[in-house]
Amino acid sequence: MTRRRFVESLATVAGMTLMAACGPNEPPPQPSPKIVAQEGATSPRVRLTLTGWPFRQDLLETALERFRSQNPRIDVEFHEVLNDYRVRLDELLASESAPDVVQVREAQAGAWWSRGLLRPLEDIASIADMVRRMRPAARVAVGRGSSVVGLPFYSDVIVMAYNRSMLDDVGGRPPETWEELAAFGRELRERGISRSPLSLNFAPKVNANLPWWAMVFASGSQLIHDQRPDASPSDPSVRLLERIRAMLVEDLVLDPNLSEATYSAIESGDHAFALVGTYMARRLAVARNERGGPHIGFAAVPGLDAPGTGTVSWTPFYAVSSRSPALEQSARLALHLGGIDGTGDFFAPRFWAENEGLPPAYAEVLSDPGVKAALGQWIDVTFLDRVLSMGRPPDAIWEPWYETWEHWAQDEVMRAIWGESSAVDSMRSILSSARALQSQSNGAG
């Protein structure tokens, strides 16, 4: 089926209206308030496969049951991939048995898109409408340029978590710079309140080293841009690496267990500060209410010389495989799981927010009374709205070489912190590897 026939067929079957790409001076068309599936009882049954990681399958199954009830002629099976997600999906998406819809982590999106393994969706009016309604950070995460590759069921950012009782002992307000945090940490140590006041999860990750990116963006900096010179001692990224190492070996406020892959260490009551996703608010509240854990508050990530001005975001999304033989139904499933259902309701994003504390990629969903009430049990919703607006994805997220480079950058960050390399040399290595991979990619293109 050609792309034009695919789009036209989806518009007919799902009640969606096609839209031409809007020019810079053209107002976008008004969104349709309701989308209703129009499959007749004699329509052939369609079987879809959805592949993803097995996170809260009970909640996912609730969303799938709602889809099945609204689309009785479509069967959906969820196939989990627990280990080696990137490797397994690389093989599956290129095979004859490719899934119809797949969960995508940002780190893999650029590579899969560059190989033509994911279907472009921007010509579908209802999906284009979803993109216009997303927060800017989520919009960047789900497509490159004018292309749209999928729709998100949530979009989160890194914030600073703090132990409220410990903070009350050293001033009662969250630190706004890393120097201030180090000073608070030294006082906590000297008074015997916390042996390791700061916990950072810098463990190697499948996706991005999110705490590191949050620190870079909070300082008002970025790692990759067109005019980026070689690193110098005055660069914010270099100064950040030096500040982290000083916290480890001079201030003695940083927990040396940097390679522990957990964001929940602050739950133990031993730490005063940590960098976590806002989704942790629900888990930390449950730990306090059910197990007597500490009362945790949240603030923006500190900056270098002034309060933090940004943070990092991440946005998992649902995309359609380019090999799917059921393109219309697959796109409808992606729309249901990452946007609105057949009644025009943001069911899935709202459901994940209310039941798991995952912040929605759509600002209007955060304004929903049920969502506000649910999230408000765990985190201040006004604060959440503000920090979500401060988020941005890691640099170069849509480059096909991003994941390779991100792993290299994680290694260099750790080398600088452990003193195996100077901060300047590590940052120069990070930047030179990005240039080399970009040059290689341009040559291959």
For each residue, the residues with C-beta under 8 A, 3 or more apart:
1: 5 6 9 327
2: 5 6
3: 6 7 120 123
4: 7 8
5: 1 2 8 9
6: 1 2 3 9 10 327 328
7: 3 4 10 11 18 123 124
8: 4 5 11 12 18
9: 1 5 6 12 13 327 328
10: 6 7 13 14 16 124 327 328 331 332
11: 7 8 14 15 16 17 18 124 125
12: 8 9 38
13: 9 10 37 38 39 328 329 332
14: 10 11 35 37 38 126 328 331 332 335 342
15: 11 32 35 36 37 38
16: 10 11 32 35 124 125 126
17: 11 29 32 125 126
18: 7 8 11 123 124 125
19: 22 29 123 125 128
20:
21: 122 146
22: 19 26 27 28 29
23: 26
24:
25:
26: 22 23
27: 22
28: 22 129 132
29: 17 19 22 125
30:
31: 126 129 133
32: 15 16 17 35 125 126 129 344
33: 344
34: 343 344
35: 14 15 16 32 126 335 340 341 342 343 344
36: 15 342 343
37: 13 14 15 70 71 332 342
38: 12 13 14 15
39: 13 43 71 72 73 74
40: 43
41:
42:
43: 39 40 73
44: 73
45: 73 74 75
46: 73 74 75 326 329
47: 74 75 76 77 326
48: 74 75 76 77 100 101 324 326 329 330 333
49: 76 77 78 79 99 100 101
50: 64 76 77 78 79 99 100 101 102 103 318 333 337
51: 78 79 80 81 89 92 99 101 102 103
52: 55 60 78 79 80 81 102 103
53: 80 81 82 85 103
54: 57 80 82
55: 52 60
56: 59 60 356
57: 54 60 61 78 80
58: 61 62
59: 56 62 63 351 352 355 356
60: 52 55 56 57 63 64 78
61: 57 58 64 65 78
62: 58 59 65 66 351
63: 59 60 66 67 336 337 347 348 351
64: 50 60 61 67 68 76 78
65: 61 62 68 69
66: 62 63 69 70 336 341 347
67: 63 64 70 71 74 76 333 336 337 341 342
68: 64 65 71 72 74 75 76
69: 65 66 72
70: 37 66 67 336 341 342 343
71: 37 39 67 68 74 329 332 342
72: 39 68 69
73: 39 43 44 45 46
74: 39 45 46 47 48 67 68 71 329 332 333
75: 45 46 47 48 68
76: 47 48 49 50 64 67 68 333
77: 47 48 49 50
78: 49 50 51 52 57 60 61 64
79: 49 50 51 52 99
80: 51 52 53 54 57
81: 51 52 53 84 85 88 89 92
82: 53 54
83: 88
84: 81 87 88
85: 53 81 88 89 105 108 206
86: 89 90 107 108 206 403
87: 84 90 91
88: 81 83 84 85 91 92
89: 51 81 85 86 92 93 102 108 112
90: 86 87 93 94 111 112
91: 87 88 94 95
92: 51 81 88 89 95 97 98 99 102
93: 89 90 98 99 102 112 117 118 321 322 323
94: 90 91 98 115 117 323
95: 91 92 98 323
96: 323
97: 92
98: 92 93 94 95 117 321 322 323 324
99: 49 50 51 79 92 93 102 321 324
100: 48 49 50 320 321 324 326 329 330 333
101: 48 49 50 51 318 319 320 321 324 330 333 334 337
102: 50 51 52 89 92 93 99 118 318 319 320 321
103: 50 51 52 53 316 317 318
104: 108 109 112 118 149 150 316 317 318 319
105: 85 108 109 206 207 314 316
106: 109 141 207 208 314 315 316 393 394 397
107: 86 206 207 208 397 402 403 406
108: 85 86 89 104 105 111 112 403
109: 104 105 106 112 113 118 141 149 150 319 397 398
110: 113 114 144 397 398 399 400 401 402 403
111: 90 108 114 115 400 401 402 403
112: 89 90 93 104 108 109 115 117 118 319
113: 109 110 116 117 118 144 147 149 398 400
114: 110 111 400
115: 94 111 112 400
116: 113 322
117: 93 94 98 112 113 321 322 323
118: 93 102 104 109 112 113 149 150 319 320 321 322
119: 149 319 320 321 322 324 327 330 331
120: 3 123 147 148 149
121: 124 127 148 149 150 319 320 331 334
122: 21 127 128 131 143 146 147 148
123: 3 7 18 19 120 128
124: 7 10 11 16 18 121 127 128 331 335
125: 11 16 17 18 19 29 32 128 129
126: 14 16 17 31 32 35 129 130 335 339 340
127: 121 122 124 130 131 148 151 331 334 335 339
128: 19 122 123 124 125 131 132 148
129: 28 31 32 125 126 132 133
130: 126 127 133 134 151 335 338 339 340 362
131: 122 127 128 134 139 142 143 148 151
132: 28 128 129
133: 31 129 130 362 363 364
134: 130 131 138 139 142 152 155 361 362
135: 138 139 155 361 362 363 388 389 391
136: 139 140 392
137: 140 141 155 157 313 315 388 391 392 393
138: 134 135 141 142 152 155 313 315 361 362
139: 131 134 135 136 142 143
140: 136 137 143 392 393 397
141: 106 109 137 138 152 155 313 314 315 317 393 397
142: 131 134 138 139 148 149 150 151 152 315 317
143: 122 131 139 140 146 147 148 149 150 398
144: 110 113 147 149 398
145:
146: 21 122 143
147: 113 120 122 143 144
148: 120 121 122 127 128 131 142 143
149: 104 109 113 118 119 120 121 142 143 144 317 319
150: 104 109 118 121 142 143 317 318 319 320 334 338
151: 127 130 131 142 317 318 334 335 337 338 339
152: 134 138 141 142 155 315 316 317 318 338 349 361
153: 316 317 318 337 338 348 349 352 358 361
154: 279 315 316 349 352 353 358 359 360 361
155: 134 135 137 138 141 152 313 314 315 359 360 361 388 391
156: 277 278 279 313 314 315 358 359 388 391
157: 137 214 277 278 311 312 313 314 359 387 388 390 391
158: 210 211 213 214 275 276 277 301 311 312
159: 275 276 277 278 298 299 300 301 311 387
160: 174 273 274 275 298 299 300 301 302
161: 266 273 274 275 276 280 284 296 297 298
162: 166 167 174 272 273 296 297 298 299
163: 166 167 194 266 269 271 272 273 294 295 296
164: 167 168 294 295 296 297
165: 168 169 294 295
166: 162 163 169 170 188 193 194 197 272 294
167: 162 163 164 170 171 172 173 174 184 272 297
168: 164 165 172
169: 165 166 188 191 193
170: 166 167 184 187 188 193
171: 167 184
172: 167 168
173: 167
174: 160 162 167 297 299
175: 178 180 181 183 184 273 302
176: 180 300 302 303 306 307 308
177: 180 181 302 303 304 305 306 307
178: 175 181 182 215 240 243 247 302 303 304
179: 182 183 243
180: 175 176 177 183 184 302
181: 175 177 178 184 185 198 253 273 302
182: 178 179 185 186 243 246 247 251 253
183: 175 179 180 186 187
184: 167 170 171 175 180 181 187 188 197 272 273
185: 181 182 188 189 194 197 198 247 251 253 254 272 273
186: 182 183 189 190 251 252 253
187: 170 183 184 190 191
188: 166 169 170 184 185 191 193 194 197 253 272
189: 185 186 192 193 194 195 197 252 253
190: 186 187
191: 169 187 188
192: 189
193: 166 169 170 188 189 272
194: 163 166 185 188 189 197 270 271 272
195: 189 270
196: 199 253 254 255 256 270 271
197: 166 184 185 188 189 194 253 271 272 273
198: 181 185 247 253 254 255 271 272 273 274
199: 196 255 257 265 266 271 273 274
200: 211 244 254 255 258 274 275
201: 211 258 260 261 262 263 265 274 275
202: 209 211 212 258 259 410 413 414 417
203: 258 259 260 261
204: 259 261 407 410 411
205: 208 209 210 261 410
206: 85 86 105 107
207: 105 106 107 210 314 406
208: 106 107 205 213 312 314 394 406
209: 202 205 212 213 406 409 410 413
210: 158 205 207 213 214 275 277 312 314
211: 158 200 201 202 214 215 275
212: 202 209 215 216 409 410 413
213: 158 208 209 210 216 217 312 394
214: 157 158 210 211 217 218 275 301 311 312
215: 178 211 212 218 219 240 244 275 301
216: 212 213 219 221 222 223 236 237 240 312
217: 213 214 220 221 222 301 309 310 311 312 392
218: 214 215 300 301 302 303 308 309 310 311
219: 215 216 236 237 239 240 303 304 308 309
220: 217 236 303 309 310
221: 216 217 235 236 237
222: 216 217 225 395
223: 216 228 237 395 409 430 431 434
224: 228 395 396 431 434
225: 222 228 395
226:
227:
228: 223 224 225 431
229: 232
230: 428 431
231: 235 237 238 424 427 428 431
232: 229 235 238 424
233: 238 239 423 424
234: 238 239
235: 221 231 232 238 239 427
236: 216 219 220 221 239 240 304
237: 216 219 221 223 231 240 241 427
238: 231 232 233 234 235 241 242 423 424 427
239: 219 233 234 235 236 242 243 304 423
240: 178 215 216 219 236 237 243 244 304
241: 237 238 244 245 413 416 417 423 426 427
242: 238 239 245 246 423
243: 178 179 182 239 240 246 247 304
244: 200 215 240 241 247 248 254 416 417
245: 241 242 248 249 416 417 418 419 423
246: 182 242 243 249 250 251
247: 178 182 185 198 243 244 250 251 252 253 254
248: 244 245 251 252 254 256 258 417
249: 245 246 252 419
250: 246 247
251: 182 185 186 246 247 248 254
252: 186 189 247 248 249
253: 181 182 185 186 188 189 196 197 198 247
254: 185 196 198 200 244 247 248 251 258
255: 196 198 199 200 258 265 271
256: 196 248
257: 199 260 265
258: 200 201 202 203 248 254 255 414 417
259: 202 203 204 414
260: 201 203 257 265
261: 201 203 204 205
262: 201 265
263: 201 274 275 276 277 280
264: 267 276 280 283 284 287
265: 199 201 255 257 260 262 268 270 271 274
266: 161 163 199 271 272 273 274 276 284 294 296
267: 264 283 284 287 293 294 296
268: 265 271 293
269: 163 293 294
270: 194 195 196 265
271: 163 194 196 197 198 199 255 265 266 268 274
272: 162 163 166 167 184 185 188 193 194 197 198 266
273: 160 161 162 163 175 181 184 185 197 198 199 266
274: 160 161 198 199 200 201 263 265 266 271
275: 158 159 160 161 200 201 210 211 214 215 263 301
276: 158 159 161 263 264 266 280
277: 156 157 158 159 210 263 280 314
278: 156 157 159 281 298 357 359 379 384 387 388
279: 154 156 282 283 356 357 358 359
280: 161 263 264 276 277 283 284
281: 278 284 285 296 298 357 375 378 379
282: 279 285 286 356 357 377 378
283: 264 267 279 280 286 287 357
284: 161 264 266 267 280 281 287 288 293 296 378
285: 281 282 288 289 296 377 378
286: 282 283 289 290
287: 264 267 283 284 290 291 293
288: 284 285 291 292 293 294 295 296
289: 285 286
290: 286 287
291: 287 288
292: 288
293: 267 268 269 284 287 288 296
294: 163 164 165 166 266 267 269 288
295: 163 164 165 288
296: 161 162 163 164 266 267 281 284 285 288 293
297: 161 162 164 167 174
298: 159 160 161 162 278 281 379 380 383
299: 159 160 162 174 383
300: 159 160 176 218 307 308 311 386 387 390
301: 158 159 160 214 215 217 218 275 308 311
302: 160 175 176 177 178 180 181 218 307 308
303: 176 177 178 218 219 220 306 307 308 309
304: 177 178 219 236 239 240 243
305: 177
306: 176 177 303 309
307: 176 177 300 302 303
308: 176 218 219 300 301 302 303 311 390
309: 217 218 219 220 303 306 390
310: 217 218 220 390 391 392
311: 157 158 159 214 217 218 300 301 308 387 390 391 392
312: 157 158 208 210 213 214 216 217 391 392 393 394
313: 137 138 141 155 156 157 388 391 392 393
314: 105 106 141 155 156 157 207 208 210 277 393
315: 106 137 138 141 142 152 154 155 156 361 393
316: 103 104 105 106 152 153 154
317: 103 104 141 142 149 150 151 152 153 338
318: 50 101 102 103 104 150 151 152 153 333 334 337 338
319: 101 102 104 109 112 118 119 121 149 150 334
320: 100 101 102 118 119 121 150 324 327 330 331 334
321: 93 98 99 100 101 102 117 118 119 324 330
322: 93 98 116 117 118 119
323: 93 94 95 96 98 117
324: 48 98 99 100 101 119 320 321 327 330
325:
326: 46 47 48 100 329 330
327: 1 6 9 10 119 320 324 330 331
328: 6 9 10 13 14 331 332
329: 13 46 48 71 74 100 326 332 333
330: 48 100 101 119 320 321 324 326 327 333 334
331: 10 14 119 121 124 127 320 327 328 334 335
332: 10 13 14 37 71 74 328 329 335 336
333: 48 50 67 74 76 100 101 318 329 330 336 337
334: 101 121 127 150 151 318 319 320 330 331 337 338
335: 14 35 124 126 127 130 151 331 332 338 339 340
336: 63 66 67 70 332 333 339 340 341 342 347 348
337: 50 63 67 101 151 153 318 333 334 348
338: 130 150 151 152 153 317 318 334 335 348 349
339: 126 127 130 151 335 336 346 348 349 362
340: 35 126 130 335 336 343 344 345 346 347
341: 35 66 67 70 336 344 345 346 347 348
342: 14 35 36 37 67 70 71 336
343: 34 35 36 70 340
344: 32 33 34 35 340 341
345: 340 341 350
346: 339 340 341 349 350 360 362 364 365 368
347: 63 66 336 340 341 350 351
348: 63 153 336 337 338 339 341 351 352
349: 152 153 154 338 339 346 352 353 360 361 362 365
350: 345 346 347 353 354 360 365 368 370 371
351: 59 62 63 347 348 354 355
352: 59 153 154 348 349 355 356 358 360
353: 154 349 350 356 357 358 359 360 365 366 371 374 375
354: 350 351 370 371 374 375
355: 59 351 352 374
356: 56 59 279 282 352 353
357: 278 279 281 282 283 353 374 375 378 379
358: 153 154 156 279 352 353
359: 154 155 156 157 278 279 353 366 375 384 388
360: 154 155 346 349 350 352 353 363 365 366 371
361: 134 135 138 152 153 154 155 315 349 365
362: 130 133 134 135 138 339 346 349 365 366
363: 133 135 360 366 367 385 388
364: 133 346 367 368
365: 346 349 350 353 360 361 362 368 371
366: 353 359 360 362 363 371 372 375 381 384 385 388
367: 363 364 371 372
368: 346 350 364 365 371 372
369: 372 373
370: 350 354 373 374
371: 350 353 354 360 365 366 367 368 374 375
372: 366 367 368 369 375 376 381
373: 369 370 376 377
374: 353 354 355 357 370 371 377
375: 281 353 354 357 359 366 371 372 378 379 381 384
376: 372 373 379 380 381
377: 282 285 373 374
378: 281 282 284 285 357 375
379: 278 281 298 357 375 376 383 384
380: 298 376 383 384
381: 366 372 375 376 384 385
382: 385 386
383: 298 299 379 380 386 387
384: 278 359 366 375 379 380 381 387 388
385: 363 366 381 382 388 389
386: 300 382 383 389 390
387: 157 159 278 300 311 383 384 390 391
388: 135 137 155 156 157 278 313 359 363 366 384 385 391
389: 135 385 386
390: 157 300 308 309 310 311 386 387
391: 135 137 155 156 157 310 311 312 313 387 388
392: 136 137 140 217 310 311 312 313
393: 106 137 140 141 312 313 314 315 397
394: 106 208 213 312 397 402 406
395: 222 223 224 225
396: 224 399 401 402 405 434
397: 106 107 109 110 140 141 393 394 402
398: 109 110 113 143 144 402
399: 110 396 402 405 437 438 441
400: 110 111 113 114 115 441
401: 110 111 396 404 405 437 438 440 441
402: 107 110 111 394 396 397 398 399 405 406
403: 86 107 108 110 111 406 407
404: 401 407 408 437
405: 396 399 401 402 408 409 433 434 437
406: 107 207 208 209 394 402 403 409 410
407: 204 403 404 410 411
408: 404 405 411 412 429 430 433
409: 209 212 223 405 406 412 413 430 433
410: 202 204 205 209 212 406 407 413 414
411: 204 407 408 414 415
412: 408 409 415 416 421 426 427 429 430
413: 202 209 212 241 409 410 416 417 426 430
414: 202 258 259 410 411 417 418
415: 411 412 418 420 421 426
416: 241 244 245 412 413 419 420 421 422 423 425 426 427
417: 202 241 244 245 248 258 413 414
418: 245 414 415
419: 245 249 416
420: 415 416
421: 412 415 416 425 426 429
422: 416 425 426
423: 233 238 239 241 242 245 416 426 427
424: 231 232 233 238 427 428
425: 416 421 422 428 429
426: 241 412 413 415 416 421 422 423 429 430
427: 231 235 237 238 241 412 416 423 424 430 431
428: 230 231 424 425 431 432
429: 408 412 421 425 426 432 433
430: 223 408 409 412 413 426 427 433 434
431: 223 224 228 230 231 427 428 434 435
432: 428 429 435 436
433: 405 408 409 429 430 436 437
434: 223 224 396 405 430 431 437 438
435: 431 432 438 439
436: 432 433 439 440
437: 399 401 404 405 433 434 440 441
438: 399 401 434 435 441 442
439: 435 436 442 443
440: 401 436 437 443 444
441: 399 400 401 437 438 444 445
442: 438 439 445
443: 439 440
444: 440 441
445: 441 442
